[in-house]
C-alpha cells in the first residue's frame, strides 16, 4: 500500500480540527506538554512577545524559543506548527521519502517554531540536537519541512545547541523562571516599578548589577533579592534591554537600556 492510500492517525485527524490554527494569543499548538508520554525537558512558558502560554518539548527548543522571544522585532511565535498532510504526502512522493507514520497510519509533520517579525518576514525553525543530524531518517524528515517552507517562500533554518553561546544560555535560563505561568507573585510588576529600579541603578553606574541590587535591598530595607527579582522580571518581559551574549553577572548600568513605555505596554498586551 502506498503512503497516499494509508489513513491518517485518528488522534492527529481530530487534533487538526482545532490545533495549529490562528495566531497570537488565539494559536493552539498541535502538541501540548501534558499529552507527551514522557515530559523529559518539556516546559510550559509564557512569552514576552506574544503573551500566551507556549508548549516546548525539549531543552534546546526552550533556548531557541527564548532567543526569539527576546528579539525586539518578534511579533508572534507559533510552536508545534502542523503542516497539511496533503502537502507533505506530495513532497514525500516527489522526493522518494517514506512519509512519517506509526502502526500503519500517517502522522502529521510539524515545524517546531514559526516566528513572525514586525518587518513582515517569517522564519520556520527546526530544532534538533547536532548529534541527531547524522541520522538519515532525521534528515529525511527535515527535508520534508525544508521543501514545504521553501515552496511558500518562507525562510527555513535548523537550530541546534551550537547556536547559543555559553553566556546567552546562562542568561536565558536565568530569566526563564520569570516567564513561568506559576510566577503569579510577580504579576503586579509594572512599568513604573521598572522605572524606579532603573533610576536607582543609574546612581551607581560602575557597580555590577547583581551586587548593586543586593546593596539596594539593604539601603531600602526590603527583603533580600527584592531588587534583583524586579530586574530579572524586567529583562524577561523586555522592559529592559540587556546584552544577552554577555553573562548577566558582568552587566553594569551602562549595558542596559530602558525601553519606551509604549513598547513595554505593547509587549505585555500582545495579541
Backbone bond lengths (Angstrom), bond angles and torsions (degrees), N, CA, C in turn:
res aa  C-N    CA-C-N  psi(-1)  N-CA   C-N-CA  omega(-1)  CA-C   N-CA-C  phi
1 X - - - 1.466 - - 1.535 109.71 -
2 X 1.322 116.32 130.58 1.461 119.86 178.44 1.524 110.18 -74.51
3 X 1.338 115.97 159.90 1.463 119.14 179.79 1.522 111.64 -58.40
4 X 1.330 116.82 -36.54 1.468 121.19 -177.34 1.527 112.17 -62.52
5 X 1.330 116.96 -23.42 1.460 120.97 -178.20 1.530 112.80 -95.74
6 X 1.322 116.55 -1.56 1.460 119.80 -179.60 1.527 110.77 -86.38
7 X 1.331 117.37 149.47 1.468 120.12 -179.47 1.524 111.78 -77.23
8 X 1.306 115.48 155.13 1.453 120.73 173.62 1.522 108.20 -80.81
9 X 1.301 116.84 138.91 1.459 121.57 178.05 1.537 109.56 -49.48
10 X 1.335 118.56 125.25 1.472 121.70 -175.54 1.528 113.30 -55.50
11 X 1.335 116.73 -37.60 1.471 119.92 179.60 1.523 110.24 -64.73
12 X 1.345 116.52 -43.42 1.459 120.17 179.52 1.533 110.70 -66.72
13 X 1.324 116.12 -38.87 1.467 120.41 179.29 1.524 110.92 -60.78
14 X 1.320 116.41 -39.21 1.463 121.11 179.00 1.526 111.14 -69.34
15 X 1.334 116.31 -42.83 1.463 120.37 -178.74 1.522 112.64 -63.25
16 X 1.331 116.60 -34.33 1.461 120.62 -177.62 1.528 113.16 -63.58
17 X 1.325 116.90 -17.44 1.455 120.30 -179.70 1.526 112.31 -73.57
18 X 1.344 116.06 -23.78 1.464 119.23 -176.78 1.526 113.67 -128.75
19 X 1.320 117.94 -16.18 1.461 121.42 -174.34 1.529 111.42 -102.15
20 X 1.341 115.08 153.49 1.464 120.76 177.12 1.511 113.83 74.73
21 X 1.319 116.33 17.40 1.462 121.45 -177.90 1.520 110.28 -110.20
22 X 1.322 116.65 157.69 1.453 121.67 175.26 1.518 113.17 74.46
23 X 1.332 114.50 -166.92 1.459 120.74 -178.17 1.516 108.94 -152.87
24 X 1.340 116.14 174.33 1.454 120.50 178.72 1.517 112.50 56.02
25 X 1.327 115.86 -137.53 1.459 120.85 -177.83 1.521 112.51 -69.14
26 X 1.325 117.40 -17.03 1.469 121.10 -177.66 1.522 113.11 -85.39
27 X 1.336 117.42 -11.50 1.470 120.58 -176.82 1.526 110.84 -72.48
28 X 1.329 115.33 141.64 1.462 121.55 176.81 1.529 108.21 -127.30
29 X 1.339 118.15 119.39 1.469 120.70 -175.46 1.521 112.80 -64.93
30 X 1.336 115.24 152.07 1.463 120.42 -178.58 1.530 111.54 -65.40
31 X 1.329 116.81 -34.16 1.460 121.63 179.51 1.518 108.25 -121.62
32 X 1.336 117.21 135.27 1.459 121.74 177.51 1.526 109.87 -116.23
33 X 1.324 114.62 152.79 1.462 121.16 -173.65 1.525 112.49 -55.22
34 X 1.329 117.67 -45.28 1.470 120.20 -174.59 1.529 112.71 -69.76
35 X 1.339 117.53 -10.88 1.463 120.84 -179.48 1.528 112.51 -88.68
36 X 1.321 116.93 -6.72 1.458 120.22 -179.83 1.512 110.02 -81.26
37 X 1.343 116.28 142.36 1.458 120.55 179.78 1.523 110.96 -67.68
38 X 1.333 116.70 -30.52 1.460 121.72 177.48 1.522 108.21 -134.86
39 X 1.338 116.66 117.81 1.463 119.98 -174.46 1.529 112.47 -70.22
40 X 1.335 117.87 -36.01 1.457 121.09 178.36 1.518 111.59 53.46
41 X 1.330 116.05 -119.97 1.469 121.08 -179.14 1.526 112.11 -96.12
42 X 1.309 118.21 11.98 1.458 121.06 -177.90 1.527 109.91 -67.17
43 X 1.335 115.28 151.26 1.463 119.81 -175.49 1.519 110.51 -152.79
44 X 1.321 115.93 149.94 1.458 122.86 170.73 1.527 107.36 -103.16
45 X 1.322 116.49 135.03 1.456 119.63 -176.03 1.528 109.93 -148.89
46 X 1.326 115.58 143.69 1.470 119.97 178.14 1.527 108.78 -90.28
47 X 1.304 117.06 132.87 1.465 120.63 -179.22 1.520 111.42 -85.56
48 X 1.344 114.70 149.71 1.461 120.00 171.98 1.519 110.46 -81.95
49 X 1.323 117.10 -29.49 1.462 121.79 -175.28 1.524 112.96 -79.91
50 X 1.324 117.23 -32.51 1.466 121.17 -174.67 1.526 111.90 -112.00
51 X 1.333 116.36 -38.20 1.453 120.00 178.21 1.512 114.81 87.47
52 X 1.333 117.75 23.84 1.468 120.02 175.20 1.529 108.93 -128.96
53 X 1.331 116.01 173.75 1.456 121.70 178.01 1.529 108.94 -83.09
54 X 1.335 115.98 128.69 1.462 122.09 178.24 1.519 109.72 -109.72
55 X 1.339 115.88 149.55 1.464 122.43 -178.73 1.526 108.80 -111.76
56 X 1.334 116.14 111.99 1.465 121.79 -175.81 1.522 108.94 -116.27
57 X 1.329 116.02 136.76 1.455 120.65 -165.07 1.517 115.89 -103.03
58 X 1.339 118.07 -0.15 1.461 120.44 178.80 1.514 109.91 -157.05
59 X 1.334 115.99 165.25 1.454 120.36 178.15 1.517 112.52 -64.14
60 X 1.325 116.73 -37.76 1.469 119.91 179.24 1.528 110.07 -69.13
61 X 1.321 116.30 -37.78 1.466 120.00 178.52 1.521 110.41 -64.75
62 X 1.327 117.03 -36.96 1.457 121.06 176.55 1.527 110.16 -61.49
63 X 1.332 117.44 -46.29 1.455 120.58 179.62 1.526 111.75 -61.91
64 X 1.336 116.41 -43.87 1.462 120.25 178.54 1.528 110.31 -60.58
65 X 1.320 115.85 -43.66 1.459 120.86 178.66 1.528 111.21 -59.72
66 X 1.333 116.60 -47.78 1.458 120.93 -177.57 1.526 111.95 -63.79
67 X 1.334 116.81 -37.04 1.469 120.48 177.62 1.523 110.27 -57.44
68 X 1.329 116.46 -48.89 1.468 119.94 -176.53 1.523 112.07 -78.78
69 X 1.319 117.57 -27.61 1.459 120.24 176.75 1.524 110.74 -66.24
70 X 1.331 117.25 -29.85 1.452 121.87 179.77 1.536 112.92 -85.59
71 X 1.316 116.74 -10.87 1.464 120.84 -178.41 1.523 109.65 -75.70
72 X 1.331 116.75 126.67 1.467 121.50 -172.63 1.524 113.94 -58.37
73 X 1.321 117.32 -33.94 1.466 120.39 -175.14 1.533 113.71 -84.78
74 X 1.319 117.56 -2.32 1.463 120.10 179.66 1.522 110.45 -72.98
75 X 1.339 116.23 128.65 1.468 120.77 178.84 1.523 112.75 -114.14
76 X 1.321 117.11 -20.34 1.473 119.88 179.55 1.529 109.24 -157.70
77 X 1.327 115.60 144.12 1.463 121.96 173.21 1.526 107.26 -133.83
78 X 1.325 115.72 120.39 1.467 120.70 176.91 1.524 108.49 -113.14
79 X 1.306 116.47 119.28 1.452 121.61 -178.45 1.526 111.15 -98.86
80 X 1.350 116.25 155.15 1.465 122.46 179.80 1.534 109.76 49.89
81 X 1.327 114.78 57.40 1.474 121.58 -175.38 1.530 109.65 -87.57
82 X 1.343 118.43 116.07 1.463 121.10 -175.53 1.532 113.14 -78.11
83 X 1.315 116.01 138.71 1.462 121.33 176.87 1.529 108.89 -95.77
84 X 1.322 118.46 143.49 1.467 122.02 -178.20 1.530 110.84 -58.02
85 X 1.308 116.35 132.06 1.460 121.51 -175.49 1.525 112.09 -63.05
86 X 1.328 118.07 -36.11 1.469 120.39 179.39 1.526 110.77 -63.38
87 X 1.329 116.00 -38.22 1.462 120.15 179.99 1.519 111.58 -69.39
88 X 1.331 116.96 -43.90 1.460 118.96 -178.55 1.526 111.69 -70.15
89 X 1.324 117.03 -32.05 1.474 120.18 174.61 1.526 110.44 -63.90
90 X 1.323 116.36 -43.91 1.465 120.99 179.36 1.529 110.92 -63.49
91 X 1.333 116.67 -41.95 1.467 120.85 178.86 1.525 110.63 -62.61
92 X 1.308 116.60 -44.92 1.466 120.77 -179.73 1.532 111.16 -61.89
93 X 1.317 115.93 -40.13 1.464 119.91 179.55 1.528 110.45 -64.56
94 X 1.324 116.31 -41.37 1.468 120.22 -179.14 1.523 112.11 -70.19
95 X 1.336 116.92 -34.71 1.459 120.71 -177.74 1.528 113.24 -90.12
96 X 1.330 115.58 -9.17 1.458 118.80 -177.83 1.516 112.85 71.68
97 X 1.333 116.46 34.04 1.458 122.99 -179.03 1.523 109.67 -110.76
98 X 1.336 116.98 139.36 1.460 120.58 176.52 1.529 109.12 -71.37
99 X 1.323 116.74 129.41 1.460 121.33 -179.33 1.532 110.13 -67.86
100 X 1.323 118.27 140.90 1.469 120.06 175.97 1.524 111.11 -53.88
101 X 1.315 115.61 135.89 1.463 121.50 -176.74 1.521 109.85 -158.98
102 X 1.323 114.13 166.16 1.453 119.88 178.62 1.525 108.97 -148.45
103 X 1.315 114.88 127.45 1.470 120.91 179.53 1.530 112.48 52.88
104 X 1.337 115.44 39.88 1.459 120.05 175.40 1.512 115.30 83.72
105 X 1.336 117.68 -0.93 1.468 121.12 178.79 1.527 110.00 -114.49
106 X 1.316 116.45 142.37 1.458 121.34 179.84 1.524 110.74 -69.57
107 X 1.332 116.33 144.64 1.461 121.77 175.42 1.528 109.34 -117.12
108 X 1.305 115.58 152.79 1.463 121.54 -176.95 1.524 110.40 -75.11
109 X 1.317 116.27 137.70 1.461 122.42 172.87 1.525 107.18 -88.24
110 X 1.327 117.09 131.44 1.464 119.89 179.68 1.517 110.76 -126.83
111 X 1.325 115.10 151.39 1.461 122.24 175.66 1.521 108.03 -98.23
112 X 1.323 116.32 133.96 1.464 120.53 -172.91 1.521 112.77 -61.05
113 X 1.336 117.67 -47.53 1.461 121.19 -179.21 1.525 110.32 -140.13
114 X 1.312 115.73 135.41 1.458 122.11 173.48 1.526 106.49 -122.77
115 X 1.348 116.29 113.50 1.456 121.59 -171.68 1.527 110.55 -110.69
116 X 1.335 116.60 131.27 1.458 122.73 174.90 1.523 109.13 -105.78
117 X 1.341 116.28 142.60 1.453 121.84 179.61 1.526 110.40 -118.55
118 X 1.321 115.64 158.31 1.464 121.07 -177.83 1.520 112.24 -62.25
119 X 1.323 117.66 -21.91 1.466 122.26 178.78 1.524 112.43 -74.13
120 X 1.342 116.45 -11.24 1.454 120.65 -174.78 1.524 112.10 96.83
121 X 1.325 116.14 -10.20 1.458 121.70 178.19 1.526 109.64 -70.47
122 X 1.329 116.42 149.00 1.463 121.94 178.38 1.518 108.86 -131.37
123 X 1.323 116.53 141.65 1.461 122.10 -178.80 1.523 110.21 -130.61
124 X 1.341 116.17 124.22 1.466 122.09 175.33 1.529 107.64 -98.15
125 X 1.331 116.46 133.95 1.462 120.88 -172.98 1.520 110.99 -127.84
126 X 1.333 115.28 127.55 1.457 122.04 170.72 1.520 107.37 -100.40
127 X 1.314 117.71 123.09 1.461 122.15 -177.55 1.522 109.06 -101.43
128 X 1.330 116.16 121.45 1.464 121.00 -178.20 1.520 110.69 -143.77
129 X 1.318 115.69 148.85 1.455 120.32 168.42 1.522 107.57 -69.13
130 X 1.328 117.29 140.19 1.467 120.24 -178.91 1.522 111.71 -59.07
131 X 1.332 117.12 -28.36 1.471 120.50 -179.81 1.523 112.03 -68.73
132 X 1.346 116.91 -20.86 1.461 121.01 -179.16 1.525 112.32 -78.69
133 X 1.323 116.72 -18.70 1.461 120.55 -171.84 1.531 113.12 -74.45
134 X 1.306 117.31 -6.38 1.465 120.51 177.02 1.526 111.76 -90.57
135 X 1.336 117.11 -3.14 1.467 121.77 -177.21 1.531 110.04 -91.96
136 X 1.326 115.87 128.03 1.469 121.55 -176.14 1.516 112.05 -58.78
137 X 1.331 118.12 -46.11 1.463 120.12 -176.10 1.534 111.25 -66.61
138 X 1.318 117.00 -36.46 1.462 120.63 176.23 1.523 109.92 -61.46
139 X 1.322 116.57 -44.67 1.459 120.80 -179.04 1.528 111.71 -66.99
140 X 1.319 116.54 -33.70 1.474 119.66 176.87 1.529 110.42 -63.88
141 X 1.329 115.98 -44.76 1.461 119.68 179.80 1.532 111.43 -65.32
142 X 1.317 115.82 -37.02 1.461 119.27 177.33 1.528 111.13 -66.69
143 X 1.326 116.82 -33.50 1.459 120.71 178.55 1.525 110.91 -65.24
144 X 1.332 116.65 -33.30 1.462 120.64 176.67 1.531 109.52 -61.95
145 X 1.333 115.76 -49.22 1.462 120.81 178.64 1.528 111.35 -60.31
146 X 1.313 115.88 -48.97 1.467 121.24 -177.36 1.527 110.81 -56.35
147 X 1.324 115.81 -45.88 1.458 120.71 -178.71 1.528 110.98 -65.29
148 X 1.321 116.32 -42.17 1.469 120.32 179.92 1.522 111.17 -58.06
149 X 1.330 116.91 -50.28 1.465 120.02 -175.30 1.518 112.20 -72.93
150 X 1.322 117.51 -35.42 1.462 119.63 -179.84 1.516 111.90 -66.23
151 X 1.332 117.19 -34.32 1.466 119.85 177.82 1.527 111.55 -69.73
152 X 1.325 116.52 -13.30 1.461 121.32 178.16 1.531 111.75 -108.95
153 X 1.338 115.34 15.00 1.470 121.86 178.29 1.525 112.50 56.47
154 X 1.322 116.26 35.38 1.466 122.39 175.73 1.521 108.08 -109.44
155 X 1.317 116.50 128.59 1.465 120.55 179.01 1.525 109.95 -64.77
156 X 1.325 116.06 138.22 1.474 121.78 -179.32 1.519 109.20 -128.37
157 X 1.331 116.37 133.85 1.456 121.23 -178.56 1.522 110.96 -136.19
158 X 1.343 115.26 154.47 1.461 121.30 171.40 1.528 107.42 -99.07
159 X 1.316 116.32 132.67 1.466 122.26 178.55 1.523 107.93 -114.52
160 X 1.338 117.19 122.11 1.466 121.91 175.80 1.527 109.04 -118.82
161 X 1.317 115.13 176.02 1.464 119.99 179.04 1.532 111.99 -62.08
162 X 1.332 116.98 -18.02 1.454 120.95 -179.33 1.526 113.10 -73.79
163 X 1.330 117.01 -12.90 1.464 120.73 -179.92 1.526 112.15 -76.26
164 X 1.328 116.95 -13.67 1.459 120.94 -173.92 1.527 110.03 -113.09
165 X 1.330 117.27 124.30 1.456 121.25 177.32 1.529 109.65 -71.66
166 X 1.316 116.59 162.93 1.464 120.44 179.19 1.526 110.69 -60.24
167 X 1.340 116.80 -41.49 1.456 120.31 179.61 1.516 112.50 -63.36
168 X 1.329 116.42 -43.74 1.460 120.02 179.53 1.520 111.09 -66.13
169 X 1.338 117.23 -41.40 1.462 120.38 178.48 1.526 110.49 -59.03
170 X 1.330 116.41 -45.10 1.459 120.81 179.09 1.522 110.92 -60.72
171 X 1.328 117.13 -43.26 1.461 121.16 -179.51 1.525 112.42 -66.16
172 X 1.323 116.11 -44.50 1.465 120.22 -177.51 1.521 111.26 -63.75
173 X 1.317 117.11 -40.64 1.458 120.66 178.88 1.533 111.03 -72.66
174 X 1.334 116.55 -24.50 1.470 121.75 177.72 1.523 111.72 -70.87
175 X 1.335 115.99 -36.90 1.471 119.05 179.90 1.522 112.99 -90.14
176 X 1.323 117.42 -16.35 1.469 121.07 -176.00 1.526 114.18 -50.42
177 X 1.353 119.68 -46.27 1.471 118.70 -178.16 1.518 113.79 -57.86
178 X 1.328 116.93 -24.94 1.462 120.17 -177.28 1.527 112.43 -83.39
179 X 1.322 116.03 1.22 1.461 121.92 171.23 1.522 110.70 -110.33
180 X 1.313 115.82 5.12 1.466 120.57 -179.71 1.520 110.58 -69.61
181 X 1.335 118.26 140.64 1.468 120.79 176.81 1.524 111.94 -62.95
182 X 1.334 116.78 -18.17 1.468 121.04 -177.43 1.524 113.28 -88.32
183 X 1.339 117.53 0.17 1.469 120.34 -177.83 1.529 111.09 -85.56
184 X 1.311 116.50 50.06 1.465 121.02 -176.23 1.527 111.93 -61.71
185 X 1.332 116.91 -29.09 1.468 120.13 -176.94 1.519 112.07 -65.93
186 X 1.343 116.80 -17.89 1.465 120.02 -176.91 1.532 112.18 -104.68
187 X 1.317 116.91 7.56 1.457 119.07 -176.02 1.525 112.99 -72.88
188 X 1.352 117.89 -14.13 1.457 120.12 -178.01 1.527 112.31 -89.35
189 X 1.324 117.84 -0.50 1.462 120.98 176.26 1.526 108.24 -69.06
190 X 1.322 117.28 125.86 1.465 120.18 179.44 1.527 109.57 -126.93
191 X 1.326 115.53 -176.14 1.460 120.08 -173.89 1.527 112.20 -62.91
192 X 1.324 117.75 -35.70 1.464 119.90 179.83 1.524 111.24 -65.30
193 X 1.336 117.16 -36.06 1.466 120.51 176.07 1.526 110.73 -62.63
194 X 1.319 115.23 -41.86 1.460 120.10 -179.90 1.519 110.39 -67.83
195 X 1.311 117.04 -39.88 1.467 120.79 177.05 1.526 111.27 -59.38
196 X 1.336 116.44 -44.05 1.465 120.89 178.89 1.522 110.37 -60.85
197 X 1.323 116.03 -45.14 1.461 120.36 179.19 1.522 110.66 -61.81
198 X 1.322 116.41 -45.60 1.459 121.00 -178.16 1.533 110.78 -60.58
199 X 1.315 115.87 -39.72 1.474 120.63 178.69 1.527 110.35 -63.75
200 X 1.332 117.00 -40.84 1.461 120.54 179.20 1.530 111.28 -67.01
201 X 1.320 117.12 -38.28 1.460 121.05 178.73 1.522 110.99 -67.14
202 X 1.309 116.20 -32.85 1.472 122.74 -175.98 1.524 112.13 -62.72
203 X 1.321 116.57 -27.33 1.464 120.39 -176.15 1.526 113.13 -76.95
204 X 1.338 117.35 -7.15 1.470 121.26 179.48 1.538 108.59 -134.69
205 X 1.335 117.65 68.57 1.468 121.42 -170.74 1.529 115.35 -66.38
206 X 1.337 118.33 -20.79 1.457 119.86 -175.60 1.534 113.57 -97.86
207 X 1.328 116.05 -3.02 1.462 120.16 -178.69 1.526 110.00 -92.66
208 X 1.316 116.09 136.93 1.465 119.28 178.32 1.531 109.54 -63.51
209 X 1.311 114.80 141.31 1.469 121.33 -170.97 1.520 112.58 -56.91
210 X 1.322 117.92 -44.69 1.464 119.84 -176.92 1.524 111.26 -62.60
211 X 1.334 116.32 -40.31 1.464 120.35 178.67 1.521 110.62 -70.52
212 X 1.316 116.35 -40.57 1.458 120.98 -179.03 1.524 111.68 -63.46
213 X 1.336 116.87 -40.41 1.469 119.99 179.51 1.522 111.09 -61.04
214 X 1.331 116.84 -37.54 1.466 120.53 177.45 1.522 110.61 -65.24
215 X 1.341 117.12 -40.55 1.466 121.05 178.43 1.532 110.97 -65.12
216 X 1.325 115.75 -38.58 1.463 119.99 179.78 1.530 111.51 -66.00
217 X 1.338 116.49 -34.29 1.468 120.06 176.28 1.526 110.24 -57.99
218 X 1.350 115.67 -44.57 1.463 120.34 179.01 1.526 111.19 -68.42
219 X 1.311 116.18 -41.99 1.465 120.55 -177.08 1.522 112.26 -62.80
220 X 1.337 116.07 -39.85 1.462 120.27 -177.10 1.526 112.81 -99.31
221 X 1.344 115.88 6.65 1.463 122.12 174.50 1.537 112.30 54.33
222 X 1.336 114.80 51.10 1.467 120.97 177.50 1.523 108.83 -117.35
223 X 1.316 116.25 169.74 1.463 121.00 -178.74 1.525 110.59 -58.34
224 X 1.329 115.31 145.32 1.460 120.14 177.95 1.524 109.93 -59.15
225 X 1.323 116.78 132.22 1.460 122.09 179.06 1.519 113.90 94.01
226 X 1.346 117.02 -3.75 1.465 121.05 -176.32 1.525 111.90 -59.52
227 X 1.313 117.53 -53.48 1.461 120.88 -176.80 1.530 112.19 -68.32
228 X 1.320 116.87 -39.38 1.468 119.55 179.76 1.526 110.68 -66.63
229 X 1.322 116.83 -33.62 1.456 120.78 177.77 1.528 111.08 -63.48
230 X 1.334 116.54 -44.93 1.465 120.13 177.31 1.531 110.28 -63.31
231 X 1.327 115.71 -40.28 1.460 119.89 -179.95 1.531 111.21 -62.69
232 X 1.315 117.92 -45.97 1.469 121.25 179.82 1.528 110.45 -62.68
233 X 1.322 116.25 -40.78 1.464 120.72 176.85 1.524 110.23 -61.49
234 X 1.346 116.10 -43.74 1.465 120.90 -177.38 1.520 111.52 -63.77
235 X 1.335 117.25 -39.26 1.462 120.43 177.54 1.531 110.34 -70.02
236 X 1.319 116.46 -45.41 1.467 120.66 -178.63 1.522 111.71 -58.59
237 X 1.324 116.47 -40.05 1.464 121.17 -176.73 1.531 113.25 -94.82
238 X 1.321 115.71 12.67 1.456 122.99 172.24 1.532 114.08 66.65
239 X 1.340 117.59 22.59 1.461 120.32 170.38 1.520 108.92 -70.43
240 X 1.338 115.55 -40.37 1.458 121.91 -179.73 1.524 109.11 -115.70
241 X 1.326 115.53 130.47 1.455 121.25 176.27 1.517 108.82 -91.69
242 X 1.346 116.69 128.23 1.455 122.31 -178.77 1.529 109.56 -130.10
243 X 1.328 117.83 157.60 1.477 121.07 -179.47 1.528 111.34 -77.66
244 X 1.307 116.99 90.19 1.458 121.47 -171.91 1.526 113.64 -66.98
245 X 1.307 117.91 -15.39 1.469 119.06 177.63 1.526 112.08 -77.83
246 X 1.331 116.89 -13.79 1.460 121.37 177.24 1.523 109.13 -108.13
247 X 1.318 117.00 135.86 1.467 120.95 -176.80 1.526 111.24 -56.00
248 X 1.335 116.42 138.94 1.462 122.19 -172.09 1.534 113.19 -58.17
249 X 1.326 118.42 -30.97 1.467 119.63 -176.59 1.530 112.38 -72.72
250 X 1.350 116.95 -3.61 1.474 120.22 175.94 1.526 112.45 -100.46
251 X 1.333 117.42 -6.54 1.462 120.81 -174.78 1.527 112.11 -68.80
252 X 1.350 114.71 140.83 1.449 122.35 170.42 1.520 107.87 -123.22
253 X 1.324 116.44 173.00 1.464 120.03 -175.41 1.523 112.27 -56.74
254 X 1.325 116.94 -38.86 1.456 120.30 -178.22 1.511 114.16 -63.64
255 X 1.334 117.11 -15.11 1.466 121.43 179.00 1.521 112.14 -84.14
256 X 1.315 116.82 -9.66 1.465 121.69 -170.14 1.523 112.62 -104.84
257 X 1.338 115.01 152.13 1.462 121.72 174.46 1.517 108.57 -133.87
258 X 1.332 115.79 127.62 1.462 120.27 174.53 1.516 108.06 -84.47
259 X 1.324 116.27 119.59 1.462 118.72 -178.44 1.525 110.60 -75.11
260 X 1.315 115.90 159.50 1.450 121.60 -178.61 1.530 109.95 -65.17
261 X 1.334 117.63 146.66 1.467 120.68 -176.82 1.522 113.43 -59.39
262 X 1.330 117.00 -35.35 1.472 118.13 -179.88 1.521 111.35 -66.32
263 X 1.344 116.69 -32.02 1.465 119.45 177.50 1.516 110.00 -70.30
264 X 1.328 116.74 -44.00 1.466 120.44 179.51 1.512 110.33 -62.61
265 X 1.319 116.80 -39.96 1.459 120.71 178.50 1.505 110.64 -64.12
266 X 1.330 116.91 -40.61 1.457 122.19 179.30 1.515 111.08 -62.43
267 X 1.343 115.79 -42.10 1.457 120.43 -179.15 1.512 111.47 -62.65
268 X 1.321 116.72 -47.93 1.450 120.82 -172.64 1.525 113.28 -81.44
269 X 1.331 116.58 -3.38 1.458 120.03 175.25 1.526 111.10 -125.77
270 X 1.332 115.21 25.30 1.466 119.59 -178.37 1.508 110.18 -61.66
271 X 1.339 116.13 149.87 1.464 120.27 179.58 1.503 110.17 -129.52
